[in-house]
Amino acid sequence: MTPSTTSPVVMGVIALELAAGNLPQRAALAAAEASELAGKLGRDLATHAPQVRDLDLVFAAAHFDPAEALRPGWPLHQRLRELHQRAPGRGDGARVIAFGADDAGDVPLPLQADAGLGGGLLRVLPFVLAGDHHTVDVVAERLETVLLETGMAQADTALLAQTAFGAQIEHARYMTLHDLAAMTAMQYEHGGLGALWPVIETALMAPAEEQWLDTLPEPLLRYAEGEVHIALFEPMAWRARYAPREATDERLERAYQHFQARQQQIAAVLEAHGIPVTFAHCPANADPRTAMA
């Protein structure tokens, strides 16, 4: 039976922490380097879960912003699952399948990173482990338990990634997607965006559910049916909710500009995670939650 793209797999990434001011020179590796790095990836993972050797390893030797890996439907990993279905050699035992740049050095569309998210110091390379359900479950449980604490790549793996991508790498480690989500949540908390994470998490883990951000002084927003609506208040409605004590026009103007900047920041973060954003008009003298429902 041909496995479907909805069958269980282990989804993870190699996370490359880059030195400041040292972005990778190459977006993706050529076939030989991609295969070599995939082989070291499989070897490293097998030290944590030996059953990895019984699974197909499907690897993209191209780097992405973490937000691209944390999008509803897990599109990066879904692409790998689709490519896995079309790869030759099914039934010949566990395979290591690596994808990267084509013969001309160009990155094919399924593996092209978002150019607007290219400046971060953490880049991730996605992989999936696929095979029979029992082995996948055993490996998934093991890697979820150990990788976050002990998932550093071996030295020759990190050196190969550094040389092949043309980047100075401070650390290279393995993470499951749940590990990556947990790390991102912590980073957002430290960066003042902790209140937004439950909305992103709902879109990732429970997309059919509803989630509100309704905590002052944050913008009001609602996630439902795959998108986020951010309340766009009329001036008097905004003042009543956010700045009832601001007495002078100058203070009100500064507060309003800060609020608008925060709205745009939140919208940009959501869109980086592939969550569509629209602004919902909320008139004065109306319940904004009712207007957005």
Secondary structure by P-SEA (a helix, b strand, c coil): cccccccbbbbbbbccccccccccccccccaaaaaaaaaaaaaaaaaaccccccbbbbbbcccccccccccccaaaaaaaaaaaaacccccccbbbbbbccccccccccccccccccccccbbbbbbbbbccaaaaaaaaaaaaccccccccccaaaaaaaaaaacccccccccccaaaaaaaaaaaaaaaccccaaaaaaaacccccbbbbbcccccccccccccbbbbbbccaaaaaaccccccccaaaaaaaaaaaaaaaaaaaaaaaaacbbbbbbbbccccccccccc
